[in-house]
């Protein structure tokens, strides 16, 4: 088992930046893919970005060019750098990893972008 703790959310004006962190309770070195998801009120949870153990990345079209995902295996942490934030980025952001066919989620961190 592994516990994930999401942090770094907050309130920011449009155009601003935030960096989210996802700290795992144990090594993520062997975890093939980790991702950040978000869920806005009344909407389904959606994939924002993912990163593999080989540092290959994937982004939703809506955030490509503005967000950057990274992982630090030595710190057991995955980051999401969010720049040029827009009001439509407002959501609860969750970290996820999958291991042995089981999904593990962080508790989520609220991001609010005002216009």
C-alpha positions as CSV (number, residue, x, y, z in Angstrom):
1,X,0.0,0.0,0.0
2,X,1.0,3.6,-0.4
3,X,-0.4,6.9,0.8
4,X,-0.4,10.0,-1.3
5,X,-0.5,13.6,0.1
6,X,-1.4,16.4,-2.3
7,X,-0.5,20.0,-1.4
8,X,0.2,23.3,-3.0
9,X,-3.2,24.5,-4.0
10,X,-4.7,27.9,-3.2
11,X,-6.2,31.0,-4.6
12,X,-4.6,32.8,-7.5
13,X,-5.5,35.5,-10.0
14,X,-5.8,34.6,-13.7
15,X,-2.3,34.5,-15.2
16,X,-0.7,33.4,-12.0
17,X,1.2,30.3,-11.1
18,X,1.0,27.5,-8.6
19,X,3.1,24.3,-8.0
20,X,1.3,21.3,-6.7
21,X,3.1,18.4,-4.9
22,X,2.2,14.8,-4.4
23,X,4.3,13.1,-1.7
24,X,4.2,9.3,-1.5
25,X,4.7,7.4,1.7
26,X,7.3,5.1,0.0
27,X,9.5,4.8,-3.0
28,X,7.9,5.6,-6.4
29,X,10.9,4.4,-8.3
30,X,9.2,1.3,-9.6
31,X,5.9,3.1,-10.3
32,X,5.5,3.2,-14.1
33,X,3.0,6.0,-14.4
34,X,1.8,8.7,-12.1
35,X,-0.7,11.4,-12.9
36,X,-2.6,14.5,-11.9
37,X,-6.3,14.7,-12.3
38,X,-8.8,17.4,-11.6
39,X,-12.5,17.6,-10.9
40,X,-14.5,20.8,-11.2
41,X,-18.0,21.2,-9.6
42,X,-20.6,19.3,-11.6
43,X,-18.0,17.7,-13.9
44,X,-16.3,14.4,-14.2
45,X,-12.7,13.9,-13.0
46,X,-10.3,14.3,-15.9
47,X,-6.7,13.6,-16.6
48,X,-4.5,16.7,-16.5
49,X,-1.0,15.2,-17.0
50,X,0.9,12.0,-16.5
51,X,4.5,11.0,-16.4
52,X,6.2,7.6,-16.8
53,X,9.2,6.2,-15.0
54,X,11.1,7.1,-18.2
55,X,10.0,10.7,-17.9
56,X,7.7,10.6,-20.9
57,X,4.8,13.0,-20.3
58,X,1.3,13.4,-21.5
59,X,-1.0,16.4,-21.2
60,X,-4.6,17.3,-21.7
61,X,-5.1,19.6,-24.7
62,X,-6.5,22.3,-22.3
63,X,-3.2,22.6,-20.3
64,X,-0.5,21.7,-22.8
65,X,2.1,24.5,-22.9
66,X,1.0,25.9,-19.6
67,X,1.4,23.0,-17.2
68,X,4.5,20.8,-16.6
69,X,4.6,17.5,-14.7
70,X,7.8,16.2,-13.1
71,X,8.8,13.5,-10.7
72,X,11.7,13.3,-8.1
73,X,12.1,9.7,-7.3
74,X,14.7,10.5,-4.6
75,X,12.0,12.6,-2.7
76,X,9.1,10.2,-3.7
77,X,7.3,13.3,-5.0
78,X,5.5,14.3,-8.2
79,X,5.0,17.9,-9.1
80,X,2.6,19.9,-11.3
81,X,3.8,23.3,-12.2
82,X,0.9,25.4,-13.4
83,X,1.5,28.6,-15.2
84,X,-0.8,31.1,-17.0
85,X,-3.7,29.9,-14.9
86,X,-7.2,30.5,-16.1
87,X,-10.5,30.6,-14.3
88,X,-11.5,27.3,-16.0
89,X,-8.6,25.6,-14.3
90,X,-10.5,26.0,-11.0
91,X,-10.9,22.5,-9.6
92,X,-9.8,20.0,-6.9
93,X,-6.6,18.4,-8.2
94,X,-5.7,14.8,-7.3
95,X,-2.6,12.8,-7.7
96,X,-2.9,9.1,-8.7
97,X,-0.7,6.1,-9.1
98,X,-1.6,2.6,-10.2
99,X,0.2,-0.4,-8.9
100,X,-0.7,-4.1,-9.2
101,X,-4.0,-3.1,-10.9
102,X,-5.0,-0.9,-8.0
103,X,-5.4,2.9,-8.1
104,X,-4.2,5.0,-5.2
105,X,-5.4,8.6,-4.9
106,X,-4.3,11.6,-2.9
107,X,-6.8,13.5,-0.9
108,X,-6.9,16.4,-3.3
109,X,-5.9,20.1,-3.2
110,X,-8.2,22.9,-4.2
111,X,-7.1,25.3,-6.9
112,X,-9.2,28.5,-7.4
113,X,-8.4,30.9,-10.2
114,X,-10.2,34.3,-10.1
115,X,-10.7,36.4,-13.2
